[in-house]
Amino acid sequence: MEKSKNASLQLNDAGKEMYDMKNTILALLENLTHIAKQNSQAAGDLNKSMEEEAGALEEIAASSDLLSQLAKDLHDMILEFKI
């Protein structure tokens, strides 16, 4: 009877320990999920920023081409007036 009582107490203690471990694991998983969401959002923000930067660079390149053409046209006009 005493052995059964001790075994029951040990099982109860083991059950409490497993319950505490389960709660610790769940808390860690929630924390990891939160970190993963933050990382995902940061990656999305970075991707959006890079896309915006690429668009700005394309606009700069187009403006540069336009300025280059205007400079050539101006140069050609000036050459017409040379004596």
C-alpha positions as CSV (number, residue, x, y, z in Angstrom):
1,M,0.0,0.0,0.0
2,E,2.9,2.4,0.9
3,K,4.6,1.6,-2.4
4,S,1.4,2.4,-4.3
5,K,1.1,5.6,-2.5
6,N,4.7,6.6,-3.2
7,A,4.3,5.6,-6.9
8,S,1.1,7.7,-7.1
9,L,2.9,10.7,-5.5
10,Q,5.8,10.3,-8.0
11,L,3.4,10.1,-10.9
12,N,1.7,13.2,-9.6
13,D,5.0,15.1,-9.3
14,A,6.0,13.9,-12.8
15,G,2.7,15.1,-14.1
16,K,3.1,18.5,-12.6
17,E,6.7,18.7,-14.0
18,M,5.4,17.8,-17.5
19,Y,2.7,20.3,-17.2
20,D,5.2,23.0,-16.3
21,M,7.5,22.0,-19.1
22,K,4.6,22.1,-21.5
23,N,3.8,25.6,-20.5
24,T,7.4,26.7,-20.8
25,I,7.6,25.1,-24.3
26,L,4.3,26.9,-25.3
27,A,5.7,30.2,-24.1
28,L,8.9,29.7,-26.1
29,L,6.9,28.8,-29.2
30,E,4.8,31.9,-28.8
31,N,7.9,34.0,-28.5
32,L,9.5,32.3,-31.6
33,T,6.3,32.9,-33.5
34,H,6.3,36.6,-32.6
35,I,10.0,36.9,-33.6
36,A,9.2,35.1,-36.9
37,K,6.4,37.6,-37.6
38,Q,8.7,40.5,-36.9
39,N,11.3,39.1,-39.2
40,S,8.8,38.6,-41.9
41,Q,7.5,42.1,-41.6
42,A,11.0,43.5,-41.6
43,A,11.8,41.5,-44.8
44,G,8.6,42.8,-46.4
45,D,9.5,46.4,-45.4
46,L,13.0,45.9,-46.8
47,N,11.7,44.5,-50.0
48,K,9.3,47.4,-50.4
49,S,12.1,49.9,-49.7
50,M,14.3,48.2,-52.3
51,E,11.5,48.3,-54.9
52,E,11.0,52.1,-54.2
53,E,14.7,52.7,-54.5
54,A,14.8,50.8,-57.8
55,G,11.9,52.9,-59.1
56,A,13.7,56.1,-58.0
57,L,16.9,54.9,-59.7
58,E,15.0,54.2,-62.9
59,E,13.5,57.8,-62.8
60,I,17.0,59.2,-62.2
61,A,18.3,57.2,-65.2
62,A,15.5,58.4,-67.4
63,S,16.1,62.0,-66.3
64,S,19.8,61.6,-67.0
65,D,19.1,60.4,-70.5
66,L,16.7,63.3,-71.1
67,L,19.3,65.8,-69.8
68,S,21.9,64.2,-72.0
69,Q,19.7,64.6,-75.0
70,L,18.9,68.2,-74.1
71,A,22.6,69.0,-73.7
72,K,23.2,67.4,-77.2
73,D,20.4,69.4,-78.7
74,L,21.6,72.6,-77.1
75,H,25.1,71.9,-78.3
76,D,23.8,71.4,-81.9
77,M,21.8,74.6,-81.7
78,I,24.9,76.5,-80.5
79,L,26.9,75.1,-83.4
80,E,24.3,76.5,-85.9
81,F,25.1,80.0,-84.6
82,K,28.9,79.7,-84.9
83,I,30.5,81.9,-87.5
